[in-house]
Amino acid sequence: MARTIKIPATKYPVERFTLDNGLRVVLTPDRSAPVVGVAVVYDVGIRSEPQGRTGFAHLFEHLMFQGSENLEKLAHFRHVQGAGGTFNGSTHLDYTDYFEVLPSGALERALFLEADRMRGPRLTEENLRNQVDVVKEEIRVNVLNRPYGGFPWLKLPPVMFETFPNAHDGYGSFEDLESATVQDAQDFFDHYYACGNATLAVAGDFDVATATEMIRRHFADVPARPAPERPDFDEPALTAERREVYTDRLAPLPAVAGGWRVPDPIGDFAAFLPYVVLAEVLTDGDASRLVERLVQRDRTVTSIGGYIGFMGDEFQVRNPTALLLQAHMPPGGDADKVLRTIDEELDRLATDGLTAGELERTQARIATHLLRDTDAVLGRALPMAVLELQRGRPELLNELPKLIGEVTGPQITAAAAALRPETRATVEVVGGAAA
């Protein structure tokens, strides 16, 4: 009988409070190194975009760096880098984040910067047009003029899903981006960038009482606005396989990706966790089932990967989401054969179960990655901010390695049995570069 691997939980302290204006705050102090990480996360992402404004969540991420109430354009860059820090922001399906890592003596600087743009970014015609051009260039570089651009994170959702929030191109159409006005940007900010729709997390070297006083000083007078009503992301489950084939004029070789819906990662977390482990059982490392079968033995693919969520963010995504498998094939590769082999391996796992040590090895690997990621202050601040935003439980970050270690073999085989061909959405890339 397979044993359950015992992985200890981490014990990063968590302090939580909410300001009168609705801003939720998470503090996790660690005095071991003189560094702090600051993260502000807004509950607005690609799925929040209204029709006719595709790409607006990402565009707005750019606009938030173009100056603010008391700061000129590029001042954010100058103040963070001048303190020896780094910063960035990113747009996801369900949230947008902004963050800094600085020497601990510069904590108040980061808090001032984030509070200032929470009051209001500099939304001017010049800034808007400039950043529309920047985003369009990103689309050219990362999608239109890159082999396998958007594969599968942009290509698979419209095959798997039917509703606009889940199926549309989150990078955005040039037409939608070019038609955006300053008033559109102001409306987007007023609607989504509210204190009640955001969380602030600070991790690292700070005194809790001092940091709390700083946060109240800088954020307490940001005008209160309630969180907007979240769009309905509900989506009917697939009852028949869906498939799309397209030619990528820049891709040298064929590729294929398949996705299956998984349980609600927030509302049914216990049922969701086995799929996280299953993705790694199938594809993580040379000893994993699909790498061993498809890459090493059959040689029908040159590489294969598996993960949860279209952006690989299994613990920071709402329902609906999916387990994805993506593979690149050699010249003349047969996508149908690859998919049949995947189905065979899923059936074999569901029928025969896991081999000795297979689950424990996979769990140890996942837990190692989780523990390593939380070593850095930003690896605590960012996920805790999202966990507070989506679940009200930032301390879940401490529990994840242990919870992964408690997933059982029967749960894995049941999850494998649920991944049927008739509930799969597939997108196949025909390589056009050779032609």
C-alpha positions as CSV (number, residue, x, y, z in Angstrom):
1,M,0.0,0.0,0.0
2,A,1.3,3.4,-1.0
3,R,2.2,5.6,2.0
4,T,1.3,9.3,2.4
5,I,4.4,11.5,2.2
6,K,4.8,13.8,5.2
7,I,5.8,17.3,4.2
8,P,5.9,20.0,6.9
9,A,3.9,23.2,6.6
10,T,5.9,26.5,6.6
11,K,5.3,28.9,9.4
12,Y,5.5,32.4,8.0
13,P,3.5,34.6,10.3
14,V,0.4,36.4,8.9
15,E,-1.2,39.5,10.2
16,R,-4.3,40.8,8.6
17,F,-6.5,43.9,8.8
18,T,-8.8,46.1,6.7
19,L,-8.7,49.8,6.4
20,D,-11.9,51.8,6.7
21,N,-11.8,52.4,2.9
22,G,-12.0,48.7,2.3
23,L,-8.3,48.0,1.5
24,R,-7.3,44.6,2.8
25,V,-3.8,44.3,4.2
26,V,-1.6,41.3,4.8
27,L,1.7,41.5,6.7
28,T,4.2,38.6,7.0
29,P,7.4,39.8,8.8
30,D,10.8,38.0,8.5
31,R,13.8,39.7,9.9
32,S,16.4,37.3,8.5
33,A,17.5,39.6,5.6
34,P,17.2,43.4,5.2
35,V,14.8,43.2,2.3
36,V,11.0,43.8,1.8
37,G,8.6,42.8,-0.9
38,V,5.5,44.9,-1.5
39,A,2.6,43.7,-3.6
40,V,-0.7,45.4,-4.5
41,V,-3.2,43.2,-6.3
42,Y,-6.5,44.4,-7.9
43,D,-9.4,42.1,-8.5
44,V,-9.5,42.8,-12.3
45,G,-8.0,40.7,-15.0
46,I,-8.5,39.5,-18.5
47,R,-11.8,37.9,-17.7
48,S,-13.2,41.2,-16.3
49,E,-12.9,43.0,-19.6
50,P,-16.1,44.2,-21.2
51,Q,-16.8,43.4,-24.8
52,G,-15.3,45.9,-27.2
53,R,-12.4,46.4,-24.8
54,T,-10.3,43.3,-25.3
55,G,-6.8,43.8,-23.9
56,F,-7.9,46.6,-21.6
57,A,-6.7,44.9,-18.4
58,H,-3.2,44.6,-19.8
59,L,-3.3,48.1,-21.3
60,F,-4.2,49.5,-17.9
61,E,-1.4,47.7,-16.2
62,H,0.9,49.8,-18.5
63,L,-1.0,53.0,-17.8
64,M,-0.4,52.6,-14.0
65,F,3.3,53.2,-14.6
66,Q,2.8,56.5,-16.5
67,G,2.7,58.8,-13.5
68,S,0.2,59.4,-10.7
69,E,-1.5,62.1,-8.6
70,N,1.8,63.5,-7.2
71,L,4.4,62.0,-9.5
72,E,5.4,62.7,-13.1
73,K,5.8,60.1,-15.8
74,L,8.6,57.6,-15.1
75,A,9.0,58.9,-11.5
76,H,8.0,55.4,-10.1
77,F,10.9,53.9,-12.0
78,R,13.3,56.5,-10.7
79,H,12.3,56.3,-7.0
80,V,12.4,52.5,-6.9
81,Q,15.6,52.0,-8.8
82,G,17.2,54.9,-6.9
83,A,16.6,53.0,-3.7
84,G,18.3,49.9,-5.1
85,G,15.0,48.2,-5.7
86,T,13.2,46.4,-8.6
87,F,9.6,46.5,-9.6
88,N,7.1,45.3,-12.2
89,G,3.4,44.4,-12.8
90,S,1.6,41.7,-14.6
91,T,-1.9,40.9,-15.9
92,H,-3.6,37.6,-15.3
93,L,-7.0,36.0,-16.0
94,D,-8.4,37.0,-12.6
95,Y,-6.2,39.8,-11.2
96,T,-3.6,42.4,-12.0
97,D,-0.6,42.9,-9.7
98,Y,2.0,45.5,-9.0
99,F,5.1,44.9,-6.9
100,E,8.5,46.1,-5.6
101,V,11.4,44.5,-3.9
102,L,13.6,47.0,-2.0
103,P,16.0,47.3,0.9
104,S,13.9,47.3,4.1
105,G,14.8,51.0,4.8
106,A,12.9,51.9,1.6
107,L,9.6,50.3,2.6
108,E,7.8,53.6,3.1
109,R,8.9,54.8,-0.4
110,A,7.1,51.8,-1.9
111,L,4.0,52.3,0.1
112,F,3.8,56.0,-0.9
113,L,4.2,55.1,-4.6
114,E,1.5,52.5,-4.5
115,A,-0.9,54.6,-2.5
116,D,-0.3,57.6,-4.9
117,R,-1.3,55.6,-8.0
118,M,-4.2,53.9,-6.1
119,R,-5.6,57.5,-5.8
120,G,-5.3,57.9,-9.5
121,P,-2.9,57.4,-12.4
122,R,-2.1,60.2,-14.9
123,L,-4.6,59.4,-17.6
124,T,-3.8,61.7,-20.5
125,E,-4.2,61.4,-24.3
126,E,-0.5,61.3,-24.7
127,N,0.0,58.5,-22.2
128,L,-2.9,56.5,-23.6
129,R,-1.8,56.6,-27.2
130,N,1.8,55.9,-26.2
131,Q,0.9,52.8,-24.2
132,V,-1.6,51.5,-26.8
133,D,1.4,51.5,-29.2
134,V,3.5,49.7,-26.6
135,V,0.9,47.0,-26.1
136,K,0.4,46.6,-29.9
137,E,4.1,46.1,-30.2
138,E,4.0,43.5,-27.5
139,I,1.4,41.6,-29.4
140,R,3.5,41.8,-32.6
141,V,6.6,40.5,-30.7
142,N,5.0,37.9,-28.5
143,V,2.2,36.6,-30.7
144,L,2.0,37.7,-34.3
145,N,5.7,37.5,-35.2
146,R,6.7,34.6,-32.9
147,P,6.5,30.9,-33.7
148,Y,3.8,29.3,-31.6
149,G,2.7,32.8,-30.5
150,G,-0.3,32.5,-28.2
151,F,-0.1,28.7,-28.1
152,P,-2.0,27.4,-26.3
153,W,-3.0,30.1,-23.8
154,L,-4.7,32.3,-26.4
155,K,-5.6,29.6,-28.9
156,L,-7.3,27.0,-26.6
157,P,-9.8,29.1,-24.6
158,P,-12.1,29.9,-27.6
159,V,-12.2,26.2,-28.4
160,M,-12.9,25.1,-24.8
161,F,-15.2,28.0,-23.8
162,E,-18.3,29.7,-25.1
163,T,-18.8,32.9,-23.0
164,F,-17.0,36.1,-23.8
165,P,-15.1,36.4,-20.4
166,N,-13.5,33.0,-20.8
167,A,-13.1,32.8,-24.6
168,H,-11.8,36.2,-25.8
169,D,-8.3,37.1,-26.7
170,G,-7.0,38.8,-23.6
171,Y,-4.0,40.4,-25.3
172,G,-6.6,42.4,-27.3
173,S,-7.4,43.3,-30.8
174,F,-5.8,46.3,-32.4
175,E,-9.2,47.7,-33.2
176,D,-10.3,47.6,-29.6
177,L,-7.1,49.1,-28.3
178,E,-7.0,51.9,-30.9
179,S,-10.5,52.9,-30.2
180,A,-10.0,53.3,-26.5
181,T,-10.4,56.9,-25.1
182,V,-9.2,58.6,-22.0
183,Q,-12.7,58.5,-20.6
184,D,-12.8,54.7,-21.2
185,A,-9.6,54.5,-19.2
186,Q,-11.0,56.7,-16.4
187,D,-14.1,54.6,-16.3
188,F,-12.1,51.4,-16.1
189,F,-10.1,52.8,-13.2
190,D,-13.1,54.1,-11.3
191,H,-14.9,50.8,-11.7
192,Y,-12.1,48.3,-10.9
193,Y,-9.2,50.1,-9.2
194,A,-11.1,50.7,-6.0
195,C,-9.7,50.2,-2.5
196,G,-12.4,47.6,-1.8
197,N,-11.3,45.7,-4.8
198,A,-7.6,45.4,-3.8
199,T,-5.2,43.8,-1.4
200,L,-1.8,45.0,-0.1
201,A,0.8,42.6,1.1
202,V,4.2,43.3,2.7
203,A,6.7,40.5,3.4
204,G,10.2,40.7,4.8
205,D,12.2,42.8,7.2
206,F,9.9,45.2,9.0
207,D,8.3,45.8,12.4
208,V,4.6,45.1,12.3
209,A,3.5,48.1,14.4
210,T,5.7,50.5,12.4
211,A,4.6,49.1,9.0
212,T,0.9,49.3,10.1
213,E,1.3,53.0,11.0
214,M,3.0,53.6,7.6
215,I,0.2,51.9,5.7
216,R,-2.5,53.8,7.6
217,R,-0.7,57.1,6.9
218,H,-0.4,56.5,3.2
219,F,-3.5,54.5,2.3
220,A,-6.2,55.5,4.8
221,D,-7.1,58.6,3.0
222,V,-7.4,57.0,-0.4
223,P,-11.1,57.6,-1.3
224,A,-13.3,54.6,-0.5
225,R,-15.1,52.9,-3.4
226,P,-16.7,49.5,-3.2
227,A,-15.7,46.5,-5.1
228,P,-17.6,46.1,-8.4
229,E,-19.9,43.2,-9.0
230,R,-17.8,40.4,-10.5
231,P,-18.8,39.2,-14.0
232,D,-20.4,35.7,-14.2
233,F,-17.7,33.3,-15.4
234,D,-19.9,30.2,-15.3
235,E,-19.4,28.0,-18.3
236,P,-21.2,24.8,-19.4
237,A,-19.0,21.7,-19.2
238,L,-18.0,20.0,-22.5
239,T,-20.1,16.9,-23.5
240,A,-18.3,16.3,-26.8
241,E,-14.7,16.8,-27.9
242,R,-13.9,20.1,-29.6
243,R,-11.0,20.6,-31.9
244,E,-9.4,23.2,-34.0
245,V,-6.5,23.1,-36.4
246,Y,-4.6,26.2,-37.6
247,T,-1.5,26.9,-39.6
248,D,1.3,28.9,-37.9
249,R,3.3,30.5,-40.7
250,L,6.3,30.8,-38.5
251,A,6.2,27.5,-36.6
252,P,8.9,25.1,-37.9
253,L,7.2,22.0,-36.5
254,P,3.7,20.8,-35.6
255,A,2.3,20.9,-32.1
256,V,-0.8,20.0,-30.2
257,A,-2.4,21.0,-26.9
258,G,-5.4,19.5,-25.1
259,G,-7.3,20.8,-22.1
260,W,-9.9,19.3,-19.6
261,R,-12.0,21.2,-17.2
262,V,-11.1,20.5,-13.5
263,P,-13.0,21.1,-10.3
264,D,-13.4,24.7,-8.9
265,P,-10.0,25.6,-7.5
266,I,-11.6,27.7,-4.8
267,G,-15.1,26.3,-4.2
268,D,-14.0,22.6,-4.3
269,F,-10.3,22.9,-3.4
270,A,-10.1,19.3,-2.0
271,A,-11.2,17.9,-5.3
272,F,-9.0,20.3,-7.3
273,L,-5.7,19.4,-5.6
274,P,-5.3,15.9,-7.1
275,Y,-5.3,17.4,-10.6
276,V,-2.4,19.6,-9.6
277,V,-0.5,16.5,-8.6
278,L,-1.7,14.5,-11.7
279,A,-0.3,17.1,-14.1
280,E,3.1,16.6,-12.6
281,V,2.8,12.8,-12.5
282,L,2.1,12.9,-16.2
283,T,4.8,15.3,-17.4
284,D,7.3,16.5,-14.7
285,G,10.8,15.0,-15.3
286,D,12.2,12.2,-17.4
287,A,10.6,9.5,-15.2
288,S,7.1,11.0,-15.7
289,R,4.6,8.9,-17.6
290,L,4.1,10.9,-20.7
291,V,7.7,12.0,-21.1
292,E,8.8,8.4,-20.7
293,R,6.2,7.1,-23.2
294,L,6.0,9.9,-25.8
295,V,9.4,11.4,-25.8
296,Q,11.7,8.6,-24.8
297,R,10.0,5.4,-26.1
298,D,7.7,6.3,-28.9
299,R,9.5,9.5,-30.0
300,T,6.2,10.9,-31.3
301,V,6.9,14.2,-29.5
302,T,10.0,16.2,-28.8
303,S,8.7,17.7,-25.6
304,I,5.5,17.6,-23.5
305,G,4.4,19.6,-20.5
306,G,1.4,19.7,-18.2
307,Y,0.0,22.3,-15.9
308,I,-3.2,23.8,-14.4
309,G,-4.5,27.1,-15.6
310,F,-3.9,28.8,-19.0
311,M,-1.2,30.9,-17.5
312,G,0.2,28.2,-15.2
313,D,-1.2,29.8,-12.0
314,E,-2.9,26.8,-10.3
315,F,-3.4,28.4,-6.9
316,Q,-4.2,31.9,-8.2
317,V,-7.1,31.3,-10.6
318,R,-10.8,31.1,-10.3
319,N,-13.3,28.6,-11.9
320,P,-13.5,27.7,-14.7
321,T,-10.0,26.5,-15.4
322,A,-8.4,23.4,-16.9
323,L,-5.6,20.9,-16.9
324,L,-3.5,21.4,-20.0
325,L,-1.1,19.2,-21.8
326,Q,1.0,20.6,-24.7
327,A,3.4,18.8,-26.9
328,H,5.7,19.7,-29.8
329,M,6.2,17.1,-32.5
330,P,8.9,16.2,-35.0
331,P,8.5,16.7,-38.7
332,G,5.4,14.8,-39.9
333,G,4.1,14.4,-36.4
334,D,0.7,12.8,-36.0
335,A,-1.5,14.7,-33.5
336,D,-4.1,12.0,-33.5
337,K,-1.6,9.4,-32.5
338,V,-0.2,11.6,-29.7
339,L,-3.7,12.1,-28.3
340,R,-4.6,8.4,-28.5
341,T,-1.4,7.6,-26.6
342,I,-2.3,10.2,-23.9
343,D,-5.7,8.6,-23.6
344,E,-4.0,5.1,-23.3
345,E,-1.7,6.4,-20.5
346,L,-4.6,8.0,-18.7
347,D,-6.6,4.8,-18.9
348,R,-3.6,2.7,-17.7
349,L,-3.1,5.0,-14.7
350,A,-6.8,4.9,-13.9
351,T,-6.9,1.1,-14.1
352,D,-3.5,0.0,-12.8
353,G,-2.8,2.8,-10.4
354,L,0.6,4.4,-9.5
355,T,3.8,2.5,-9.3
356,A,5.8,2.2,-6.1
357,G,7.3,5.6,-5.2
358,E,5.7,7.5,-8.1
359,L,3.4,9.6,-6.0
360,E,5.9,10.3,-3.3
361,R,8.5,11.4,-5.8
362,T,6.1,13.8,-7.5
363,Q,4.8,15.2,-4.2
364,A,8.3,15.9,-3.0
365,R,9.2,17.7,-6.2
366,I,6.1,19.9,-6.1
367,A,6.6,20.7,-2.4
368,T,10.3,21.5,-3.1
369,H,9.2,24.0,-5.8
370,L,6.6,25.6,-3.4
371,L,9.1,25.9,-0.6
372,R,11.8,27.3,-2.8
373,D,9.5,29.9,-4.3
374,T,8.5,31.2,-0.8
375,D,12.1,31.7,0.2
376,A,12.1,35.1,-1.6
377,V,10.1,37.9,0.0
378,L,8.2,38.5,-3.2
379,G,7.3,34.8,-3.3
380,R,5.4,35.4,-0.1
381,A,4.0,38.9,-0.7
382,L,2.5,38.3,-4.2
383,P,0.7,34.9,-3.6
384,M,-0.5,36.0,-0.1
385,A,-2.0,39.1,-1.7
386,V,-3.8,37.0,-4.3
387,L,-4.9,34.4,-1.7
388,E,-6.4,37.1,0.5
389,L,-8.1,38.6,-2.6
390,Q,-9.7,35.4,-3.8
391,R,-10.1,33.3,-0.7
392,G,-9.6,35.5,2.4
393,R,-6.9,33.0,3.5
394,P,-3.3,34.2,2.9
395,E,-2.1,31.6,5.4
396,L,-3.0,28.9,2.8
397,L,0.5,29.6,1.3
398,N,2.0,28.0,4.5
399,E,-0.2,24.9,4.1
400,L,0.2,24.1,0.4
401,P,3.2,21.8,0.6
402,K,1.6,19.8,3.4
403,L,-1.7,19.6,1.5
404,I,0.1,18.4,-1.6
405,G,1.7,15.7,0.5
406,E,-1.7,14.5,1.7
407,V,-3.1,13.7,-1.8
408,T,-3.6,10.0,-2.1
409,G,-3.1,7.5,-4.9
410,P,-6.8,6.7,-5.3
411,Q,-7.5,10.5,-5.7
412,I,-4.9,10.6,-8.5
413,T,-6.4,7.6,-10.4
414,A,-9.9,9.0,-10.0
415,A,-8.7,12.3,-11.5
416,A,-7.0,10.5,-14.4
417,A,-10.2,8.5,-15.1
418,A,-12.1,11.8,-15.4
419,L,-10.0,13.1,-18.2
420,R,-11.9,11.6,-21.1
421,P,-11.6,12.3,-24.9
422,E,-15.2,13.4,-25.1
423,T,-14.6,16.2,-22.5
424,R,-11.4,17.5,-24.1
425,A,-10.8,20.6,-26.1
426,T,-7.8,20.4,-28.5
427,V,-5.9,22.8,-30.7
428,E,-3.4,21.6,-33.3
429,V,-0.7,23.7,-34.8
430,V,0.3,22.9,-38.4
431,G,3.9,24.2,-38.9
432,G,4.0,26.6,-41.9
433,A,7.6,27.7,-41.8
434,A,8.9,24.8,-43.9
435,A,6.3,25.4,-46.5
